[in-house]
Amino acid sequence: MKYLNYILILLGAIIAMYSKVGADQNQYVLIIGIIVLMIGVYRISRTIPSKNDKDEDANNEEK
């Protein structure tokens, strides 16, 4: 499942770059590429724990 996030990021980046290559830039394809890219980044960022949560846990253990 974590590889799906990386695939979404890669796919979104490729779609966004592809839409900007030609002289006739398709704005809708660019928007779709950016949306797919941001979904992948969001899904990865959900799995990274917050730094503040770690600090609070360390303070609770010391008390």
Biopython code that builds the backbone (N, CA, C, O; Angstrom):
import numpy as np
from Bio.PDB.StructureBuilder import StructureBuilder

atoms = [
    (1, "MET", "N", (0.812, -1.190, 0.000)),
    (1, "MET", "CA", (0.000, 0.000, 0.000)),
    (1, "MET", "C", (0.859, 1.259, 0.000)),
    (1, "MET", "O", (0.463, 2.277, -0.568)),
    (2, "LYS", "N", (2.050, 1.200, 0.642)),
    (2, "LYS", "CA", (2.875, 2.398, 0.669)),
    (2, "LYS", "C", (3.461, 2.694, -0.711)),
    (2, "LYS", "O", (3.783, 3.842, -1.019)),
    (3, "TYR", "N", (3.598, 1.654, -1.544)),
    (3, "TYR", "CA", (4.114, 1.892, -2.884)),
    (3, "TYR", "C", (3.105, 2.639, -3.741)),
    (3, "TYR", "O", (3.481, 3.305, -4.706)),
    (4, "LEU", "N", (1.828, 2.535, -3.397)),
    (4, "LEU", "CA", (0.798, 3.271, -4.113)),
    (4, "LEU", "C", (1.028, 4.774, -3.981)),
    (4, "LEU", "O", (0.809, 5.519, -4.936)),
    (5, "ASN", "N", (1.465, 5.223, -2.812)),
    (5, "ASN", "CA", (1.738, 6.643, -2.603)),
    (5, "ASN", "C", (2.851, 7.128, -3.523)),
    (5, "ASN", "O", (2.743, 8.193, -4.131)),
    (6, "TYR", "N", (3.912, 6.350, -3.621)),
    (6, "TYR", "CA", (5.022, 6.728, -4.485)),
    (6, "TYR", "C", (4.615, 6.708, -5.958)),
    (6, "TYR", "O", (5.052, 7.547, -6.746)),
    (7, "ILE", "N", (3.784, 5.753, -6.314)),
    (7, "ILE", "CA", (3.295, 5.679, -7.694)),
    (7, "ILE", "C", (2.428, 6.888, -8.003)),
    (7, "ILE", "O", (2.519, 7.448, -9.095)),
    (8, "LEU", "N", (1.582, 7.303, -7.053)),
    (8, "LEU", "CA", (0.747, 8.486, -7.261)),
    (8, "LEU", "C", (1.600, 9.735, -7.452)),
    (8, "LEU", "O", (1.304, 10.557, -8.319)),
    (9, "ILE", "N", (2.652, 9.886, -6.657)),
    (9, "ILE", "CA", (3.530, 11.041, -6.787)),
    (9, "ILE", "C", (4.221, 11.035, -8.137)),
    (9, "ILE", "O", (4.264, 12.056, -8.824)),
    (10, "LEU", "N", (4.757, 9.894, -8.515)),
    (10, "LEU", "CA", (5.454, 9.782, -9.793)),
    (10, "LEU", "C", (4.503, 10.018, -10.962)),
    (10, "LEU", "O", (4.839, 10.736, -11.904)),
    (11, "LEU", "N", (3.330, 9.421, -10.901)),
    (11, "LEU", "CA", (2.341, 9.585, -11.955)),
    (11, "LEU", "C", (1.891, 11.037, -12.067)),
    (11, "LEU", "O", (1.780, 11.562, -13.174)),
    (12, "GLY", "N", (1.633, 11.685, -10.949)),
    (12, "GLY", "CA", (1.229, 13.088, -10.956)),
    (12, "GLY", "C", (2.303, 13.990, -11.527)),
    (12, "GLY", "O", (1.999, 14.915, -12.279)),
    (13, "ALA", "N", (3.561, 13.733, -11.180)),
    (13, "ALA", "CA", (4.659, 14.540, -11.708)),
    (13, "ALA", "C", (4.802, 14.345, -13.215)),
    (13, "ALA", "O", (5.017, 15.312, -13.945)),
    (14, "ILE", "N", (4.685, 13.113, -13.682)),
    (14, "ILE", "CA", (4.800, 12.841, -15.113)),
    (14, "ILE", "C", (3.662, 13.502, -15.880)),
    (14, "ILE", "O", (3.884, 14.091, -16.938)),
    (15, "ILE", "N", (2.449, 13.406, -15.354)),
    (15, "ILE", "CA", (1.300, 14.033, -16.021)),
    (15, "ILE", "C", (1.479, 15.545, -16.068)),
    (15, "ILE", "O", (1.219, 16.165, -17.099)),
    (16, "ALA", "N", (1.920, 16.149, -14.964)),
    (16, "ALA", "CA", (2.105, 17.603, -14.924)),
    (16, "ALA", "C", (3.198, 18.051, -15.892)),
    (16, "ALA", "O", (3.050, 19.066, -16.573)),
    (17, "MET", "N", (4.294, 17.294, -15.952)),
    (17, "MET", "CA", (5.366, 17.657, -16.889)),
    (17, "MET", "C", (4.934, 17.450, -18.330)),
    (17, "MET", "O", (5.283, 18.241, -19.206)),
    (18, "TYR", "N", (4.179, 16.394, -18.579)),
    (18, "TYR", "CA", (3.709, 16.116, -19.937)),
    (18, "TYR", "C", (2.799, 17.233, -20.445)),
    (18, "TYR", "O", (2.856, 17.593, -21.621)),
    (19, "SER", "N", (1.975, 17.771, -19.581)),
    (19, "SER", "CA", (1.034, 18.806, -20.018)),
    (19, "SER", "C", (1.742, 20.122, -20.327)),
    (19, "SER", "O", (1.196, 20.951, -21.055)),
    (20, "LYS", "N", (2.946, 20.334, -19.790)),
    (20, "LYS", "CA", (3.679, 21.570, -20.022)),
    (20, "LYS", "C", (4.667, 21.480, -21.181)),
    (20, "LYS", "O", (5.308, 22.480, -21.508)),
    (21, "VAL", "N", (4.813, 20.307, -21.817)),
    (21, "VAL", "CA", (5.829, 20.117, -22.849)),
    (21, "VAL", "C", (5.480, 20.850, -24.140)),
    (21, "VAL", "O", (6.311, 21.567, -24.696)),
    (22, "GLY", "N", (4.286, 20.674, -24.599)),
    (22, "GLY", "CA", (3.908, 21.209, -25.897)),
    (22, "GLY", "C", (3.615, 22.697, -25.866)),
    (22, "GLY", "O", (3.478, 23.304, -24.804)),
    (23, "ALA", "N", (3.523, 23.272, -27.065)),
    (23, "ALA", "CA", (3.175, 24.686, -27.173)),
    (23, "ALA", "C", (1.725, 24.903, -26.737)),
    (23, "ALA", "O", (1.389, 25.927, -26.142)),
    (24, "ASP", "N", (0.883, 23.931, -27.040)),
    (24, "ASP", "CA", (-0.513, 23.993, -26.608)),
    (24, "ASP", "C", (-0.619, 23.324, -25.244)),
    (24, "ASP", "O", (-0.742, 22.103, -25.149)),
    (25, "GLN", "N", (-0.570, 24.127, -24.199)),
    (25, "GLN", "CA", (-0.592, 23.590, -22.851)),
    (25, "GLN", "C", (-2.041, 23.333, -22.437)),
    (25, "GLN", "O", (-2.880, 24.233, -22.460)),
    (26, "ASN", "N", (-2.307, 22.103, -22.064)),
    (26, "ASN", "CA", (-3.642, 21.742, -21.633)),
    (26, "ASN", "C", (-3.740, 21.956, -20.123)),
    (26, "ASN", "O", (-3.138, 21.214, -19.346)),
    (27, "GLN", "N", (-4.489, 22.958, -19.718)),
    (27, "GLN", "CA", (-4.590, 23.325, -18.306)),
    (27, "GLN", "C", (-5.277, 22.248, -17.477)),
    (27, "GLN", "O", (-4.928, 22.038, -16.315)),
    (28, "TYR", "N", (-6.249, 21.568, -18.069)),
    (28, "TYR", "CA", (-6.981, 20.540, -17.326)),
    (28, "TYR", "C", (-6.084, 19.349, -17.000)),
    (28, "TYR", "O", (-6.164, 18.792, -15.906)),
    (29, "VAL", "N", (-5.240, 18.963, -17.936)),
    (29, "VAL", "CA", (-4.315, 17.853, -17.679)),
    (29, "VAL", "C", (-3.312, 18.257, -16.606)),
    (29, "VAL", "O", (-2.959, 17.446, -15.750)),
    (30, "LEU", "N", (-2.850, 19.505, -16.646)),
    (30, "LEU", "CA", (-1.926, 20.002, -15.627)),
    (30, "LEU", "C", (-2.578, 19.972, -14.248)),
    (30, "LEU", "O", (-1.947, 19.555, -13.276)),
    (31, "ILE", "N", (-3.822, 20.406, -14.151)),
    (31, "ILE", "CA", (-4.532, 20.411, -12.867)),
    (31, "ILE", "C", (-4.719, 18.996, -12.351)),
    (31, "ILE", "O", (-4.547, 18.749, -11.158)),
    (32, "ILE", "N", (-5.068, 18.064, -13.225)),
    (32, "ILE", "CA", (-5.230, 16.665, -12.811)),
    (32, "ILE", "C", (-3.905, 16.100, -12.317)),
    (32, "ILE", "O", (-3.870, 15.381, -11.318)),
    (33, "GLY", "N", (-2.809, 16.421, -13.013)),
    (33, "GLY", "CA", (-1.492, 15.955, -12.589)),
    (33, "GLY", "C", (-1.107, 16.491, -11.224)),
    (33, "GLY", "O", (-0.567, 15.760, -10.394)),
    (34, "ILE", "N", (-1.383, 17.763, -10.990)),
    (34, "ILE", "CA", (-1.059, 18.357, -9.693)),
    (34, "ILE", "C", (-1.921, 17.752, -8.593)),
    (34, "ILE", "O", (-1.435, 17.515, -7.487)),
    (35, "ILE", "N", (-3.190, 17.500, -8.883)),
    (35, "ILE", "CA", (-4.075, 16.887, -7.883)),
    (35, "ILE", "C", (-3.581, 15.490, -7.513)),
    (35, "ILE", "O", (-3.536, 15.147, -6.332)),
    (36, "VAL", "N", (-3.211, 14.685, -8.502)),
    (36, "VAL", "CA", (-2.706, 13.331, -8.227)),
    (36, "VAL", "C", (-1.415, 13.405, -7.422)),
    (36, "VAL", "O", (-1.214, 12.623, -6.493)),
    (37, "LEU", "N", (-0.544, 14.341, -7.776)),
    (37, "LEU", "CA", (0.711, 14.532, -7.052)),
    (37, "LEU", "C", (0.448, 14.900, -5.598)),
    (37, "LEU", "O", (1.079, 14.344, -4.700)),
    (38, "MET", "N", (-0.466, 15.821, -5.352)),
    (38, "MET", "CA", (-0.756, 16.259, -3.991)),
    (38, "MET", "C", (-1.453, 15.171, -3.176)),
    (38, "MET", "O", (-1.255, 15.093, -1.964)),
    (39, "ILE", "N", (-2.255, 14.341, -3.812)),
    (39, "ILE", "CA", (-2.866, 13.220, -3.090)),
    (39, "ILE", "C", (-1.785, 12.263, -2.604)),
    (39, "ILE", "O", (-1.840, 11.785, -1.471)),
    (40, "GLY", "N", (-0.810, 11.984, -3.451)),
    (40, "GLY", "CA", (0.290, 11.112, -3.043)),
    (40, "GLY", "C", (1.107, 11.701, -1.911)),
    (40, "GLY", "O", (1.470, 10.990, -0.974)),
    (41, "VAL", "N", (1.400, 12.994, -1.985)),
    (41, "VAL", "CA", (2.170, 13.657, -0.926)),
    (41, "VAL", "C", (1.373, 13.667, 0.381)),
    (41, "VAL", "O", (1.934, 13.447, 1.454)),
    (42, "TYR", "N", (0.078, 13.921, 0.290)),
    (42, "TYR", "CA", (-0.763, 13.935, 1.491)),
    (42, "TYR", "C", (-0.796, 12.561, 2.144)),
    (42, "TYR", "O", (-0.709, 12.452, 3.367)),
    (43, "ARG", "N", (-0.923, 11.504, 1.332)),
    (43, "ARG", "CA", (-0.994, 10.156, 1.887)),
    (43, "ARG", "C", (0.306, 9.777, 2.583)),
    (43, "ARG", "O", (0.286, 9.071, 3.591)),
    (44, "ILE", "N", (1.436, 10.237, 2.055)),
    (44, "ILE", "CA", (2.717, 9.955, 2.708)),
    (44, "ILE", "C", (2.847, 10.771, 3.985)),
    (44, "ILE", "O", (3.320, 10.258, 4.999)),
    (45, "SER", "N", (2.434, 12.037, 3.950)),
    (45, "SER", "CA", (2.597, 12.889, 5.126)),
    (45, "SER", "C", (1.710, 12.437, 6.280)),
    (45, "SER", "O", (2.017, 12.728, 7.436)),
    (46, "ARG", "N", (0.623, 11.736, 5.997)),
    (46, "ARG", "CA", (-0.229, 11.216, 7.074)),
    (46, "ARG", "C", (0.497, 10.166, 7.901)),
    (46, "ARG", "O", (0.224, 10.019, 9.093)),
    (47, "THR", "N", (1.411, 9.438, 7.288)),
    (47, "THR", "CA", (2.081, 8.344, 7.989)),
    (47, "THR", "C", (3.268, 8.817, 8.820)),
    (47, "THR", "O", (3.767, 8.060, 9.652)),
    (48, "ILE", "N", (3.735, 10.052, 8.617)),
    (48, "ILE", "CA", (4.873, 10.575, 9.367)),
    (48, "ILE", "C", (4.362, 11.144, 10.683)),
    (48, "ILE", "O", (3.491, 12.015, 10.683)),
    (49, "PRO", "N", (4.891, 10.665, 11.803)),
    (49, "PRO", "CA", (4.401, 11.172, 13.098)),
    (49, "PRO", "C", (4.849, 12.615, 13.328)),
    (49, "PRO", "O", (5.884, 13.043, 12.818)),
    (50, "SER", "N", (4.080, 13.338, 14.080)),
    (50, "SER", "CA", (4.377, 14.732, 14.385)),
    (50, "SER", "C", (5.535, 14.820, 15.360)),
    (50, "SER", "O", (5.665, 13.985, 16.255)),
    (51, "LYS", "N", (6.376, 15.827, 15.188)),
    (51, "LYS", "CA", (7.491, 16.036, 16.095)),
    (51, "LYS", "C", (6.974, 16.444, 17.480)),
    (51, "LYS", "O", (7.556, 16.067, 18.497)),
    (52, "ASN", "N", (5.902, 17.200, 17.516)),
    (52, "ASN", "CA", (5.336, 17.641, 18.794)),
    (52, "ASN", "C", (4.821, 16.463, 19.602)),
    (52, "ASN", "O", (4.926, 16.467, 20.829)),
    (53, "ASP", "N", (4.265, 15.450, 18.941)),
    (53, "ASP", "CA", (3.788, 14.267, 19.651)),
    (53, "ASP", "C", (4.937, 13.536, 20.330)),
    (53, "ASP", "O", (4.784, 13.034, 21.443)),
    (54, "LYS", "N", (6.077, 13.476, 19.670)),
    (54, "LYS", "CA", (7.240, 12.810, 20.261)),
    (54, "LYS", "C", (7.734, 13.561, 21.488)),
    (54, "LYS", "O", (8.084, 12.949, 22.497)),
    (55, "ASP", "N", (7.762, 14.906, 21.401)),
    (55, "ASP", "CA", (8.214, 15.708, 22.533)),
    (55, "ASP", "C", (7.289, 15.543, 23.731)),
    (55, "ASP", "O", (7.767, 15.453, 24.862)),
    (56, "GLU", "N", (5.978, 15.501, 23.511)),
    (56, "GLU", "CA", (5.025, 15.336, 24.598)),
    (56, "GLU", "C", (5.163, 13.958, 25.236)),
    (56, "GLU", "O", (5.059, 13.829, 26.456)),
    (57, "ASP", "N", (5.396, 12.930, 24.427)),
    (57, "ASP", "CA", (5.584, 11.579, 24.964)),
    (57, "ASP", "C", (6.844, 11.508, 25.819)),
    (57, "ASP", "O", (6.848, 10.866, 26.869)),
    (58, "ALA", "N", (7.913, 12.166, 25.372)),
    (58, "ALA", "CA", (9.166, 12.142, 26.129)),
    (58, "ALA", "C", (8.998, 12.882, 27.453)),
    (58, "ALA", "O", (9.553, 12.459, 28.467)),
    (59, "ASN", "N", (8.246, 13.976, 27.459)),
    (59, "ASN", "CA", (8.025, 14.718, 28.698)),
    (59, "ASN", "C", (7.171, 13.918, 29.669)),
    (59, "ASN", "O", (7.407, 13.973, 30.876)),
    (60, "ASN", "N", (6.197, 13.184, 29.179)),
    (60, "ASN", "CA", (5.342, 12.373, 30.037)),
    (60, "ASN", "C", (6.108, 11.221, 30.657)),
    (60, "ASN", "O", (5.839, 10.845, 31.798)),
    (61, "GLU", "N", (7.057, 10.655, 29.930)),
    (61, "GLU", "CA", (7.849, 9.531, 30.450)),
    (61, "GLU", "C", (8.807, 9.997, 31.528)),
    (61, "GLU", "O", (9.104, 9.241, 32.453)),
    (62, "GLU", "N", (9.301, 11.236, 31.432)),
    (62, "GLU", "CA", (10.245, 11.741, 32.420)),
    (62, "GLU", "C", (9.580, 12.009, 33.755)),
    (62, "GLU", "O", (10.235, 11.932, 34.794)),
    (63, "LYS", "N", (8.289, 12.322, 33.749)),
    (63, "LYS", "CA", (7.589, 12.678, 34.993)),
    (63, "LYS", "C", (7.240, 11.490, 35.815)),
    (63, "LYS", "O", (6.651, 11.632, 36.886)),
]
sb = StructureBuilder()
sb.init_structure("model")
sb.init_model(0)
sb.init_chain("A")
sb.init_seg("    ")
for serial, (resi, resn, name, xyz) in enumerate(atoms, 1):
    if name == "N":
        sb.init_residue(resn, " ", resi, " ")
    sb.init_atom(name, np.array(xyz, "f"), 0.0, 1.0, " ", f" {name:<3s}", serial, name[0])
structure = sb.get_structure()
